[in-house]
Amino acid sequence: MMFIFFRVHNHFTFQSYTSSLKKNAAYSVVKRTFVNPEDVVARDIVVRKNSSRGVHFRRTGPREKVYFMPEEVRACIVTCGGLCPGINTVIREIVCGLSNMYGANDILGIQGGYKGFYSKNTISLTPKVVNDIHKRGGTFLQTSRGGHDTKKIVDNIQDRGINQVYIIGGDGTQKGAAAIYQEVEKRALKVAVAGIPKTIDNDIQVIDKSFGFDTAVEEAQRAINAAHVEVESVENGVGIVKLMGRYSGFIAMHATLASRDVVRPLNH
């Protein structure tokens, strides 16, 4: 799983605290693997010797210093857009990670996508509540498309005292997360906004692969194999299989490479 973090508002200096992981005996090994705040990851793996410095991204991972005390944290999780294999696993891991690793136990689930922020649809999330949700399909928190009113959402975040927002969704959802971050920054709120890429289309930049993509490719092969059997059973048979992907053809391309039975993948 990969996180795209929109930083805590950077126009002010916030007090930092020693990470709870340092005091947690179960994670004592992490003391030797904290990520240096100055570590970056290069966008391009191969470059020319005389090329400029290029583009770099901050490296993810546990920091020795954090901006929130465990008892100060009030987090929320929301899922938006279409369904994708693995959403419930992501929800579960965020809740268990915050609670078991960092000692933060005030976690809200926003139900029904972005509109759930201002329709007051919330549930309390604990490791016990989410214990078995990874065994189910869909999203435990329900989802919806649209319903993004940035000011109303941030008003609600502010009114409820939420200071960590975890947003699970595709490219449109991540644009919404960026808008929320910009509004948070504008109001100078101490709120961290984290976007978690979710799409079977695999069309989000920066990350190597979005969760759910491999499952989509695997399932696509079933349809391709069925079409191949039909085509082989008749004279001059032609089979057409239409796959999801919106404006990107990654599912079609990878399903083609995996099945080896497609003559020509088309990207419309």
C-alpha positions, 0 to 999 in steps of 0.5 A, a space after each residue: 500500500 502506498 500513501 500520498 501525503 499532503 503535508 500538515 500546514 507548512 506556514 507555521 512551525 508545529 511542535 514535534 514529539 517522539 514517536 510512540 513506536 520508540 516506546 512500543 516493545 513490539 516494534 523495538 526493531 523500528 528504532 533502527 529503521 526510522 526514515 530520515 526526514 531528508 531522505 528522498 526517492 528519485 522519480 527517474 531510475 536511469 538518468 544521464 551522467 550530465 543531467 540535472 538533479 531531477 525530480 524527487 519525492 519524500 520517502 515514506 516510512 516511520 519518522 522518529 518525530 511526529 506532530 501528534 500525541 496519541 491522545 491528541 489524534 482524532 482521525 477519520 477514514 473515508 472511501 470514495 468512488 467505485 469499488 476496488 478489491 482490497 478496500 476493506 483491508 486498507 481500512 483495517 490496516 489504517 485502524 490497527 496501525 493507528 491504534 496498535 502501533 501509535 496508541 491513537 484510539 479516536 478514529 471515525 469512519 465517514 460513511 457514504 463518500 465525501 457527502 458523509 462529511 456533512 450528512 453526519 454519517 459516521 461510526 467509531 472504528 476500533 481494531 475489534 470493529 474492523 477485525 474481520 472486514 478484510 474477508 468481505 468485498 466492497 467497502 465497509 464504510 460505503 461509498 459514493 461518487 461526487 458530493 464534494 463540497 470542499 468548504 462544507 467538508 473542511 467546516 465539518 473537519 474543523 467542527 469535529 476536531 478531526 486532525 488526521 484525514 485518510 481519503 481512499 479513492 481514485 484520481 478524481 478523489 485524490 484531486 478532491 483530497 488536494 482541494 481539502 488540503 489547500 483549504 486546510 492550509 488556507 485556514 491554517 489548521 493543524 490537520 494532516 491529509 493523506 490520500 490513498 490511491 485506489 483504482 483498478 485502472 492503475 492510472 494514478 501517477 507517481 505510484 508503481 501500481 494501485 491495489 486492485 489492479 492485479 485482481 482486475 487483470 486476473 478476472 479479465 483473463 476469465 472473460 478472454 479465455 471464455 471468448 477464446 473457446 467460443 471463437 475456436 468453436 466456429 469457422 472464422 470466429 471473432 471474439 470481442 472482450 470489452 474491459 474497464 479502464 476509463 481513459 487508460 488501457 492498462 487492464 486491457 494491455 496486461 490482460 492481453 500479455 497474461 492470456 496470450 490469446 488476444 490478437 489486437 488490444 484496442 484502447 478507445 
